[in-house]
Amino acid sequence: MGPFLYGGDANGIAVGLGINRIVIQAIFLVVLVANRELVAQKLIPMYNVEGNHLLFRPLLRRAHRTSPSGN
């Protein structure tokens, strides 16, 4: 599963930067979750994909914005 998350290059990146491999994996995990949220909040609604599956639902709820005029 690991190489799918960080492209299998975590060891090379860690050696090249001189940091721990776990740090690289944590960064890539954050990027994976951020990309998943962008897809769930922006892309899926844009194409009117409907479903109740966990992958189709945003994990974070967006704050509802009100217009400056209060309407």
C-alpha positions in Angstrom: 0.0 0.0 0.0 2.8 2.4 0.8 4.2 2.8 -2.7 0.7 3.8 -3.9 0.6 6.6 -1.3 4.1 8.1 -2.0 5.0 6.8 -5.4 7.7 4.4 -4.1 10.3 7.1 -4.0 10.1 7.9 -0.2 13.5 6.3 0.4 15.3 8.2 -2.4 13.7 11.5 -1.4 14.6 10.9 2.3 18.2 10.1 1.4 18.5 13.0 -0.9 17.1 15.5 1.6 18.8 13.8 4.5 15.7 13.4 6.6 13.7 10.5 8.0 11.5 8.5 5.6 8.6 8.7 8.0 8.5 12.5 7.5 8.3 12.1 3.7 5.4 9.5 4.1 3.6 11.9 6.5 3.8 14.8 4.0 2.5 12.6 1.2 -0.3 11.4 3.4 -1.4 15.0 4.1 -1.3 15.7 0.4 -3.4 12.6 -0.3 -6.0 13.6 2.2 -6.1 17.2 0.9 -6.5 16.0 -2.7 -9.3 13.7 -1.6 -11.1 16.5 0.1 -10.8 18.7 -3.0 -12.3 16.0 -5.1 -15.1 15.3 -2.6 -16.0 19.0 -2.1 -15.4 20.4 -5.6 -15.2 17.9 -8.4 -17.9 15.4 -7.4 -20.6 18.0 -6.9 -19.6 19.7 -10.2 -20.5 16.5 -12.1 -23.6 15.7 -10.0 -22.3 12.4 -8.7 -24.7 11.1 -6.1 -24.0 8.4 -3.6 -23.7 7.8 0.1 -20.4 6.1 0.0 -17.6 7.5 2.3 -15.5 8.3 -0.8 -18.2 10.6 -2.1 -18.7 12.6 1.1 -16.4 15.3 2.3 -14.7 14.6 5.6 -14.6 18.2 6.6 -17.7 20.4 6.5 -17.5 23.7 4.7 -18.7 26.8 6.5 -21.8 28.3 4.9 -21.0 31.7 3.6 -23.6 34.5 3.7 -23.7 37.4 1.3 -22.5 40.8 2.6 -26.0 42.2 2.2 -27.4 39.5 4.5 -29.6 37.8 1.9 
